Amino acid sequence: MQPRRKLSAVEIDNRLPELPEWTLVEGRRIKRKFVFASFVEAFGFMTQVALVAEKLDHHPNWSNVYKTVDIELWTHDVDGLSTLDFELALAMDRLAGS
């Protein structure tokens, strides 16, 4: 596995248009709220994401309340965003159908 590298502010700004539903927080993490039709759909989404995250060896910070899943992504070992955050966010968007 390649070492993780913190993206620069310019790199982050260039990548953000790929994630129109995500919000940049404090220039160092991205967040999004997913709302599903039911708890079962929300939990199913989380299960699918868990498999992708494990394959990437990059895990989200998230919470689930009923049909809502709140997610924040950042790469802890670089204290900011890396390409893995964008890769995982794009996978989540695909899995949610957005």
The first five atom37 places (N, CA, C, CB, O) and aatype in JSON, in Angstrom:
{
  "aatype": [12, 5, 14, 1, 1, 11, 10, 15, 0, 19, 6, 9, 3, 2, 1, 10, 14, 6, 10, 14, 6, 17, 16, 10, 19, 6, 7, 1, 1, 9, 11, 1, 11, 13, 19, 13, 0, 15, 13, 19, 6, 0, 13, 7, 13, 12, 16, 5, 19, 0, 10, 19, 0, 6, 11, 10, 3, 8, 8, 14, 2, 17, 15, 2, 19, 18, 11, 16, 19, 3, 9, 6, 10, 17, 16, 8, 3, 19, 3, 7, 10, 15, 16, 10, 3, 13, 6, 10, 0, 10, 0, 12, 3, 1, 10, 0, 7, 15],
  "atom_mask": [
    [1, 1, 1, 1, 1],
    [1, 1, 1, 1, 1],
    [1, 1, 1, 1, 1],
    [1, 1, 1, 1, 1],
    [1, 1, 1, 1, 1],
    [1, 1, 1, 1, 1],
    [1, 1, 1, 1, 1],
    [1, 1, 1, 1, 1],
    [1, 1, 1, 1, 1],
    [1, 1, 1, 1, 1],
    [1, 1, 1, 1, 1],
    [1, 1, 1, 1, 1],
    [1, 1, 1, 1, 1],
    [1, 1, 1, 1, 1],
    [1, 1, 1, 1, 1],
    [1, 1, 1, 1, 1],
    [1, 1, 1, 1, 1],
    [1, 1, 1, 1, 1],
    [1, 1, 1, 1, 1],
    [1, 1, 1, 1, 1],
    [1, 1, 1, 1, 1],
    [1, 1, 1, 1, 1],
    [1, 1, 1, 1, 1],
    [1, 1, 1, 1, 1],
    [1, 1, 1, 1, 1],
    [1, 1, 1, 1, 1],
    [1, 1, 1, 0, 1],
    [1, 1, 1, 1, 1],
    [1, 1, 1, 1, 1],
    [1, 1, 1, 1, 1],
    [1, 1, 1, 1, 1],
    [1, 1, 1, 1, 1],
    [1, 1, 1, 1, 1],
    [1, 1, 1, 1, 1],
    [1, 1, 1, 1, 1],
    [1, 1, 1, 1, 1],
    [1, 1, 1, 1, 1],
    [1, 1, 1, 1, 1],
    [1, 1, 1, 1, 1],
    [1, 1, 1, 1, 1],
    [1, 1, 1, 1, 1],
    [1, 1, 1, 1, 1],
    [1, 1, 1, 1, 1],
    [1, 1, 1, 0, 1],
    [1, 1, 1, 1, 1],
    [1, 1, 1, 1, 1],
    [1, 1, 1, 1, 1],
    [1, 1, 1, 1, 1],
    [1, 1, 1, 1, 1],
    [1, 1, 1, 1, 1],
    [1, 1, 1, 1, 1],
    [1, 1, 1, 1, 1],
    [1, 1, 1, 1, 1],
    [1, 1, 1, 1, 1],
    [1, 1, 1, 1, 1],
    [1, 1, 1, 1, 1],
    [1, 1, 1, 1, 1],
    [1, 1, 1, 1, 1],
    [1, 1, 1, 1, 1],
    [1, 1, 1, 1, 1],
    [1, 1, 1, 1, 1],
    [1, 1, 1, 1, 1],
    [1, 1, 1, 1, 1],
    [1, 1, 1, 1, 1],
    [1, 1, 1, 1, 1],
    [1, 1, 1, 1, 1],
    [1, 1, 1, 1, 1],
    [1, 1, 1, 1, 1],
    [1, 1, 1, 1, 1],
    [1, 1, 1, 1, 1],
    [1, 1, 1, 1, 1],
    [1, 1, 1, 1, 1],
    [1, 1, 1, 1, 1],
    [1, 1, 1, 1, 1],
    [1, 1, 1, 1, 1],
    [1, 1, 1, 1, 1],
    [1, 1, 1, 1, 1],
    [1, 1, 1, 1, 1],
    [1, 1, 1, 1, 1],
    [1, 1, 1, 0, 1],
    [1, 1, 1, 1, 1],
    [1, 1, 1, 1, 1],
    [1, 1, 1, 1, 1],
    [1, 1, 1, 1, 1],
    [1, 1, 1, 1, 1],
    [1, 1, 1, 1, 1],
    [1, 1, 1, 1, 1],
    [1, 1, 1, 1, 1],
    [1, 1, 1, 1, 1],
    [1, 1, 1, 1, 1],
    [1, 1, 1, 1, 1],
    [1, 1, 1, 1, 1],
    [1, 1, 1, 1, 1],
    [1, 1, 1, 1, 1],
    [1, 1, 1, 1, 1],
    [1, 1, 1, 1, 1],
    [1, 1, 1, 0, 1],
    [1, 1, 1, 1, 1]
  ],
  "atom_positions": [
    [[0.84, -1.18, 0.0], [0.0, 0.0, 0.0], [0.89, 1.25, 0.0], [-0.96, 0.0, 1.22], [1.91, 1.3, 0.68]],
    [[0.47, 2.25, -0.78], [1.22, 3.5, -0.82], [1.02, 4.28, 0.47], [0.79, 4.35, -2.03], [-0.04, 4.19, 1.09]],
    [[2.03, 5.04, 0.88], [1.84, 5.89, 2.06], [0.78, 6.95, 1.75], [3.17, 6.56, 2.48], [0.66, 7.43, 0.63]],
    [[0.03, 7.3, 2.75], [-1.03, 8.3, 2.58], [-0.41, 9.69, 2.62], [-2.13, 8.16, 3.67], [0.49, 9.97, 3.42]],
    [[-0.91, 10.56, 1.74], [-0.39, 11.91, 1.64], [-1.54, 12.9, 1.79], [0.34, 12.12, 0.3], [-2.6, 12.73, 1.19]],
    [[-1.31, 13.91, 2.59], [-2.3, 14.97, 2.79], [-2.42, 15.8, 1.52], [-1.91, 15.87, 4.0], [-1.42, 16.24, 0.96]],
    [[-3.66, 16.0, 1.07], [-3.9, 16.82, -0.11], [-3.75, 18.3, 0.24], [-5.3, 16.55, -0.69], [-4.06, 18.72, 1.36]],
    [[-3.27, 19.07, -0.71], [-3.15, 20.52, -0.52], [-4.53, 21.16, -0.67], [-2.13, 21.14, -1.53], [-5.46, 20.52, -1.16]],
    [[-4.66, 22.4, -0.26], [-5.92, 23.13, -0.39], [-6.34, 23.2, -1.86], [-5.8, 24.54, 0.2], [-7.53, 23.09, -2.16]],
    [[-5.4, 23.4, -2.75], [-5.7, 23.46, -4.19], [-6.21, 22.1, -4.68], [-4.45, 23.89, -4.99], [-7.19, 22.04, -5.43]],
    [[-5.56, 21.04, -4.26], [-6.0, 19.69, -4.66], [-7.41, 19.4, -4.14], [-5.01, 18.62, -4.13], [-8.23, 18.81, -4.85]],
    [[-7.69, 19.8, -2.93], [-9.02, 19.61, -2.35], [-10.05, 20.4, -3.15], [-9.05, 20.05, -0.85], [-11.1, 19.86, -3.52]],
    [[-9.76, 21.66, -3.43], [-10.69, 22.49, -4.21], [-10.94, 21.91, -5.59], [-10.14, 23.91, -4.35], [-12.04, 22.01, -6.12]],
    [[-9.92, 21.3, -6.18], [-10.08, 20.69, -7.5], [-10.93, 19.42, -7.45], [-8.71, 20.36, -8.09], [-11.6, 19.09, -8.44]],
    [[-10.93, 18.73, -6.34], [-11.67, 17.47, -6.22], [-13.1, 17.67, -5.71], [-10.93, 16.54, -5.29], [-13.96, 16.82, -5.98]],
    [[-13.37, 18.74, -5.0], [-14.7, 18.93, -4.4], [-15.86, 18.89, -5.41], [-14.74, 20.23, -3.68], [-16.93, 18.38, -5.06]],
    [[-15.7, 19.4, -6.62], [-16.83, 19.31, -7.57], [-17.27, 17.88, -7.86], [-16.45, 19.98, -8.86], [-18.4, 17.67, -8.31]],
    [[-16.42, 16.89, -7.63], [-16.79, 15.48, -7.8], [-17.82, 15.05, -6.76], [-15.55, 14.59, -7.72], [-18.51, 14.04, -6.94]],
    [[-17.92, 15.82, -5.68], [-18.77, 15.45, -4.53], [-19.74, 16.58, -4.18], [-17.89, 15.11, -3.3], [-19.62, 17.19, -3.12]],
    [[-20.7, 16.86, -5.06], [-21.57, 18.02, -4.84], [-22.42, 17.97, -3.57], [-22.46, 18.18, -6.0], [-22.85, 19.01, -3.08]],
    [[-22.67, 16.78, -3.04], [-23.48, 16.64, -1.83], [-22.66, 16.71, -0.55], [-24.24, 15.33, -1.87], [-23.22, 16.72, 0.55]],
    [[-21.35, 16.77, -0.68], [-20.46, 16.78, 0.48], [-20.05, 18.21, 0.81], [-19.22, 15.91, 0.22], [-19.97, 19.06, -0.07]],
    [[-19.8, 18.46, 2.09], [-19.39, 19.78, 2.58], [-17.99, 19.69, 3.16], [-20.39, 20.31, 3.63], [-17.67, 18.77, 3.92]],
    [[-17.16, 20.65, 2.8], [-15.82, 20.75, 3.38], [-15.93, 21.41, 4.75], [-14.85, 21.56, 2.46], [-16.57, 22.45, 4.89]],
    [[-15.32, 20.81, 5.76], [-15.37, 21.31, 7.12], [-13.96, 21.66, 7.56], [-16.02, 20.27, 8.09], [-13.06, 20.82, 7.57]],
    [[-13.76, 22.92, 7.93], [-12.49, 23.41, 8.46], [-11.3, 23.1, 7.54], [-12.24, 22.8, 9.83], [-10.16, 23.05, 8.0]],
    [[-11.57, 22.88, 6.26], [-10.5, 22.63, 5.3], [-9.78, 21.31, 5.48], [0.0, 0.0, 0.0], [-8.77, 21.06, 4.82]],
    [[-10.31, 20.44, 6.38], [-9.56, 19.21, 6.66], [-10.39, 17.95, 6.7], [-8.87, 19.35, 7.94], [-9.85, 16.86, 6.89]],
    [[-11.72, 18.07, 6.52], [-12.55, 16.87, 6.44], [-13.79, 17.19, 5.6], [-12.96, 16.37, 7.86], [-14.13, 18.35, 5.37]],
    [[-14.46, 16.13, 5.15], [-15.69, 16.31, 4.38], [-16.81, 15.56, 5.08], [-15.52, 15.81, 2.91], [-16.58, 14.54, 5.73]],
    [[-18.03, 16.09, 4.93], [-19.16, 15.44, 5.61], [-20.38, 15.43, 4.7], [-19.49, 16.16, 6.94], [-20.53, 16.24, 3.79]],
    [[-21.24, 14.46, 4.99], [-22.5, 14.34, 4.26], [-23.5, 13.59, 5.12], [-22.29, 13.61, 2.91], [-23.14, 12.73, 5.93]],
    [[-24.78, 13.93, 4.94], [-25.89, 13.23, 5.6], [-26.64, 12.46, 4.52], [-26.85, 14.24, 6.35], [-27.03, 13.03, 3.5]],
    [[-26.82, 11.18, 4.75], [-27.62, 10.32, 3.87], [-28.92, 10.01, 4.59], [-26.84, 9.01, 3.48], [-28.9, 9.61, 5.75]],
    [[-30.05, 10.17, 3.9], [-31.35, 9.85, 4.48], [-32.01, 8.81, 3.59], [-32.24, 11.13, 4.62], [-32.14, 9.0, 2.38]],
    [[-32.42, 7.71, 4.2], [-33.01, 6.59, 3.49], [-34.49, 6.46, 3.84], [-32.26, 5.28, 3.81], [-34.99, 7.19, 4.7]],
    [[-35.17, 5.56, 3.2], [-36.6, 5.37, 3.44], [-36.88, 4.64, 4.75], [-37.22, 4.59, 2.29], [-37.97, 4.76, 5.31]],
    [[-35.89, 3.9, 5.25], [-36.11, 3.13, 6.47], [-34.78, 2.83, 7.16], [-36.86, 1.81, 6.15], [-33.71, 3.04, 6.6]],
    [[-34.89, 2.33, 8.38], [-33.7, 1.91, 9.11], [-32.99, 0.78, 8.37], [-34.06, 1.47, 10.54], [-31.77, 0.76, 8.3]],
    [[-33.76, -0.16, 7.83], [-33.17, -1.31, 7.13], [-32.34, -0.84, 5.93], [-34.27, -2.29, 6.68], [-31.25, -1.36, 5.7]],
    [[-32.85, 0.13, 5.17], [-32.08, 0.66, 4.04], [-30.81, 1.36, 4.52], [-32.93, 1.63, 3.22], [-29.75, 1.2, 3.92]],
    [[-30.92, 2.14, 5.59], [-29.75, 2.84, 6.13], [-28.7, 1.83, 6.59], [-30.15, 3.76, 7.29], [-27.51, 1.99, 6.31]],
    [[-29.14, 0.81, 7.29], [-28.21, -0.19, 7.8], [-27.6, -1.01, 6.66], [-28.92, -1.12, 8.8], [-26.42, -1.36, 6.71]],
    [[-28.4, -1.29, 5.64], [-27.88, -1.99, 4.46], [-26.8, -1.18, 3.77], [0.0, 0.0, 0.0], [-25.78, -1.73, 3.35]],
    [[-27.02, 0.12, 3.66], [-26.02, 1.02, 3.09], [-24.73, 0.96, 3.91], [-26.55, 2.48, 3.03], [-23.64, 0.84, 3.35]],
    [[-24.86, 1.05, 5.22], [-23.68, 1.01, 6.08], [-22.93, -0.31, 5.93], [-24.08, 1.21, 7.55], [-21.7, -0.33, 5.96]],
    [[-23.65, -1.39, 5.76], [-23.01, -2.69, 5.57], [-22.21, -2.72, 4.27], [-24.05, -3.81, 5.58], [-21.09, -3.21, 4.24]],
    [[-22.8, -2.19, 3.2], [-22.1, -2.14, 1.92], [-20.86, -1.25, 2.02], [-23.03, -1.62, 0.81], [-19.8, -1.6, 1.5]],
    [[-21.0, -0.11, 2.68], [-19.86, 0.81, 2.85], [-18.76, 0.14, 3.67], [-20.32, 2.12, 3.53], [-17.58, 0.3, 3.38]],
    [[-19.15, -0.61, 4.69], [-18.15, -1.29, 5.54], [-17.27, -2.21, 4.7], [-18.85, -2.09, 6.66], [-16.07, -2.29, 4.94]],
    [[-17.84, -2.9, 3.74], [-17.06, -3.8, 2.89], [-16.07, -3.02, 2.02], [-17.98, -4.63, 2.01], [-14.92, -3.44, 1.85]],
    [[-16.51, -1.89, 1.46], [-15.62, -1.05, 0.65], [-14.52, -0.46, 1.53], [-16.42, 0.08, -0.05], [-13.35, -0.46, 1.16]],
    [[-14.91, 0.04, 2.69], [-13.95, 0.67, 3.61], [-12.87, -0.32, 4.04], [-14.67, 1.23, 4.84], [-11.69, 0.02, 4.13]],
    [[-13.28, -1.54, 4.3], [-12.32, -2.56, 4.72], [-11.35, -2.87, 3.59], [-13.06, -3.84, 5.16], [-10.15, -3.04, 3.82]],
    [[-11.86, -2.93, 2.37], [-11.0, -3.2, 1.21], [-9.98, -2.07, 1.01], [-11.87, -3.37, -0.06], [-8.83, -2.31, 0.64]],
    [[-10.43, -0.82, 1.26], [-9.54, 0.35, 1.13], [-8.64, 0.52, 2.36], [-10.37, 1.62, 0.91], [-7.66, 1.27, 2.31]],
    [[-8.96, -0.16, 3.45], [-8.3, 0.05, 4.73], [-8.41, 1.52, 5.14], [-6.82, -0.39, 4.67], [-7.45, 2.14, 5.59]],
    [[-9.63, 2.03, 4.95], [-9.92, 3.43, 5.27], [-11.36, 3.49, 5.76], [-9.69, 4.38, 4.02], [-12.28, 3.17, 5.01]],
    [[-11.55, 3.89, 6.99], [-12.84, 3.73, 7.65], [-13.47, 5.07, 8.0], [-12.69, 2.87, 8.9], [-12.78, 5.99, 8.45]],
    [[-14.79, 5.19, 7.81], [-15.47, 6.46, 8.07], [-15.74, 6.69, 9.55], [-16.76, 6.51, 7.31], [-15.79, 5.75, 10.35]],
    [[-15.92, 7.95, 9.88], [-16.49, 8.32, 11.17], [-17.97, 8.53, 10.86], [-15.8, 9.62, 11.83], [-18.32, 9.39, 10.05]],
    [[-18.83, 7.75, 11.49], [-20.24, 7.86, 11.14], [-21.13, 7.56, 12.32], [-20.57, 6.93, 10.01], [-20.72, 6.99, 13.33]],
    [[-22.39, 7.98, 12.15], [-23.42, 7.66, 13.14], [-24.71, 7.37, 12.39], [-23.6, 8.82, 14.19], [-24.92, 7.86, 11.28]],
    [[-25.55, 6.58, 13.02], [-26.82, 6.2, 12.43], [-27.92, 6.4, 13.45], [-26.8, 4.75, 11.93], [-27.84, 5.88, 14.56]],
    [[-28.94, 7.15, 13.07], [-30.15, 7.29, 13.87], [-31.31, 7.0, 12.93], [-30.27, 8.71, 14.54], [-31.58, 7.76, 12.0]],
    [[-32.0, 5.91, 13.2], [-33.11, 5.42, 12.41], [-32.74, 5.36, 10.93], [-34.33, 6.31, 12.62], [-32.0, 4.47, 10.53]],
    [[-33.24, 6.27, 10.1], [-33.0, 6.18, 8.65], [-31.94, 7.16, 8.16], [-34.29, 6.42, 7.91], [-31.78, 7.35, 6.95]],
    [[-31.22, 7.78, 9.08], [-30.22, 8.79, 8.73], [-28.82, 8.3, 9.08], [-30.52, 10.12, 9.45], [-28.59, 7.75, 10.16]],
    [[-27.89, 8.5, 8.14], [-26.49, 8.16, 8.37], [-25.67, 9.43, 8.15], [-26.0, 7.0, 7.42], [-25.64, 9.97, 7.05]],
    [[-25.03, 9.92, 9.21], [-24.14, 11.08, 9.13], [-22.71, 10.59, 9.04], [-24.33, 12.03, 10.36], [-22.29, 9.74, 9.82]],
    [[-21.97, 11.13, 8.07], [-20.6, 10.66, 7.82], [-19.64, 11.83, 7.74], [-20.54, 9.82, 6.54], [-19.94, 12.86, 7.13]],
    [[-18.48, 11.66, 8.35], [-17.35, 12.56, 8.17], [-16.16, 11.71, 7.77], [-17.05, 13.39, 9.48], [-15.91, 10.64, 8.32]],
    [[-15.43, 12.22, 6.79], [-14.23, 11.53, 6.32], [-13.02, 12.43, 6.45], [-14.4, 11.08, 4.87], [-13.08, 13.62, 6.13]],
    [[-11.94, 11.87, 6.91], [-10.61, 12.47, 6.85], [-9.62, 11.37, 7.14], [-10.47, 13.67, 7.87], [-9.97, 10.33, 7.69]],
    [[-8.39, 11.6, 6.79], [-7.35, 10.61, 6.99], [-6.61, 10.97, 8.27], [-6.38, 10.54, 5.77], [-5.84, 11.93, 8.31]],
    [[-6.84, 10.2, 9.3], [-6.32, 10.52, 10.63], [-4.8, 10.63, 10.65], [-6.76, 9.47, 11.62], [-4.25, 11.53, 11.3]],
    [[-4.11, 9.73, 9.96], [-2.65, 9.75, 10.06], [-1.99, 10.88, 9.3], [-2.1, 8.45, 9.57], [-0.78, 11.09, 9.44]],
    [[-2.74, 11.64, 8.48], [-2.17, 12.85, 7.86], [-2.87, 14.11, 8.38], [-2.3, 12.77, 6.32], [-2.55, 15.22, 7.96]],
    [[-3.83, 13.92, 9.3], [-4.6, 15.03, 9.89], [-5.19, 15.93, 8.82], [-3.7, 15.84, 10.83], [-5.07, 17.16, 8.88]],
    [[-5.82, 15.31, 7.85], [-6.46, 16.06, 6.77], [-7.03, 15.1, 5.75], [0.0, 0.0, 0.0], [-7.25, 13.92, 6.03]],
    [[-7.25, 15.62, 4.57], [-7.84, 14.81, 3.5], [-6.78, 14.19, 2.61], [-8.79, 15.66, 2.66], [-5.76, 14.81, 2.31]],
    [[-7.04, 12.96, 2.2], [-6.18, 12.27, 1.23], [-7.07, 11.77, 0.09], [-5.4, 11.08, 1.91], [-8.29, 11.93, 0.13]],
    [[-6.46, 11.19, -0.91], [-7.23, 10.66, -2.03], [-8.19, 9.56, -1.56], [-6.3, 10.11, -3.11], [-9.25, 9.37, -2.16]],
    [[-7.85, 8.86, -0.5], [-8.73, 7.81, 0.01], [-10.08, 8.36, 0.45], [-8.07, 7.1, 1.17], [-11.11, 7.69, 0.29]],
    [[-10.1, 9.56, 1.0], [-11.36, 10.15, 1.43], [-12.28, 10.4, 0.24], [-11.11, 11.46, 2.18], [-13.48, 10.13, 0.31]],
    [[-11.71, 10.9, -0.83], [-12.51, 11.14, -2.03], [-12.95, 9.83, -2.67], [-11.72, 11.97, -3.03], [-14.07, 9.72, -3.16]],
    [[-12.09, 8.85, -2.68], [-12.43, 7.54, -3.23], [-13.58, 6.9, -2.45], [-11.2, 6.61, -3.23], [-14.52, 6.36, -3.04]],
    [[-13.51, 6.96, -1.13], [-14.57, 6.38, -0.31], [-15.86, 7.17, -0.44], [-14.12, 6.33, 1.16], [-16.94, 6.58, -0.51]],
    [[-15.78, 8.48, -0.48], [-16.98, 9.32, -0.64], [-17.67, 9.02, -1.97], [-16.61, 10.81, -0.56], [-18.9, 8.9, -2.02]],
    [[-16.9, 8.89, -3.04], [-17.49, 8.56, -4.35], [-18.15, 7.19, -4.32], [-16.41, 8.6, -5.45], [-19.23, 7.01, -4.89]],
    [[-17.53, 6.24, -3.65], [-18.14, 4.91, -3.53], [-19.45, 4.98, -2.76], [-17.17, 3.93, -2.82], [-20.43, 4.33, -3.12]],
    [[-19.48, 5.79, -1.69], [-20.7, 5.95, -0.9], [-21.81, 6.56, -1.75], [-20.44, 6.81, 0.34], [-22.95, 6.11, -1.71]],
    [[-21.47, 7.58, -2.51], [-22.47, 8.21, -3.38], [-23.04, 7.19, -4.37], [-21.85, 9.4, -4.13], [-24.25, 7.15, -4.6]],
    [[-22.17, 6.37, -4.94], [-22.65, 5.33, -5.89], [-23.57, 4.33, -5.17], [-21.43, 4.57, -6.54], [-24.63, 3.97, -5.69]],
    [[-23.17, 3.89, -3.99], [-23.96, 2.92, -3.25], [-25.32, 3.48, -2.85], [-23.21, 2.46, -2.02], [-26.31, 2.75, -2.8]],
    [[-25.36, 4.77, -2.58], [-26.64, 5.42, -2.18], [-27.48, 5.8, -3.39], [-26.37, 6.67, -1.34], [-28.63, 6.21, -3.26]],
    [[-26.89, 5.65, -4.58], [-27.64, 5.98, -5.8], [-27.72, 7.46, -6.08], [0.0, 0.0, 0.0], [-28.62, 7.93, -6.77]],
    [[-26.74, 8.22, -5.53], [-26.76, 9.67, -5.77], [-25.57, 10.1, -6.59], [-26.77, 10.44, -4.45], [-25.42, 11.28, -6.89]]
  ]
}
